[in-house]
Amino acid sequence: MKKNTLLKISLVVLVLIIIGWGVILYQLFAAKSQSDYYGNVYEKEVPDFTLTDQNGSKVSLSDFHDKLVLIFFGYAHCPDICPVTLSALNGAVRELGEEQNEVQVLFVTIDPERDDQEALKNYVPYFNKSFIGLTGTPEEIKQVADSFGVYYVKEETDSADDYYMGHTSSVYLLDKDGKIIMRYPQSKMEPGQIAADLKKIL
Amino acid sequence: MRKYILSTMFIFALGSLSYAGDVIQVTDAWVREVPPASTVTAAYLKITNEGDKADKLTGVSSAIAGSAQIHTTSVDDKGVAKMEMQDSIDIPAGETVALEPGGTHIMLIDLKEPVMGKDEVELDLTFENAGEVEVKAHVMGLDDDNGGHDHHH
């Protein structure tokens, strides 16, 4: 009887110790994955790609192997989300000061039908002269978007010649090896916070 | 006596005039500056219904745009953003409805002249009860501390 009670007490103590360790480990892990960065940690390998920039030059992702790359997929006829996002990225990059040379923002159109070289030239550099707008054939764009897991769809409107695009609105951050390391959804577009992440990584 | 009636009528007229003008208040109206070649932009504003009757924003027009529509941007759980056209926006009595970046906005389509370089753009809002309300919206660019975010205000 007495032995049995002792066993029970030991078991309870053991369980408490295990729970205690669990809590400590969880907090260590949670602190690491939640508070280190503002963006959502998201790791994904993407293949290199080559598209055409607003000046007609061929640009590959691997051209920026010595820079962090922020990529956003959008379109120039987009009046709300795309300007909001490009303005936020401009704010983030400008807060970096001299370090902004180590970050490249790429805007990939998911509306290549309308966004030719000229359309991108009129649109992308307005937000920041260093930003690069990329277009290509519908097939090339589809391939790049697919590799990032970016979805887009044409949404018809009442007028026959006009349409909008539904599209994944997150910004992807790639490290200097061209691998995705972070994702910024629309709820995380605070320029100062994005800049703080970039500074930490640089 | 006649003077009395006239002045009563005058006061009444004045009262109803200010009533019609004051029930719907539009504040913080701004239009996003876009590059000169862009054919679309968005306008944002706050509408306060100070009356005791619900109202509705049923239409918008602007001399600088071929058409203007009310749109709501929504982002689903996969991060896909879409725009949906709204026929009207409810403005409940005593409440303020804010049209903000990333949410509901007035889309100005088919811009006839660039907004870049302008200080203000005139918008004509039509309400179901309050009728037409004319608004001057400031043009805000990248350097106007909006950056698409207005939490500094």
Interface residues (C-beta under 8 A of the other chain):
Chain A: A76 H77 C78 P79 D80 I81 P83 V84 T85 S87 A88 N90 G91 A119 N122 Y123 Y126 F127 Y151 E155 T157 D162 Y164 G166 H167 T168 S169 S170 P185 Q186 M189 E190 P191
Chain B: R32 V34 P35 P36 A37 S38 T39 V40 T41 A42 H71 T73 V75 K78 G79 V80 A81 K82 M83 M85 P101 G102 H105 M107 L108 I109 L142 N146 G147 G148 H149
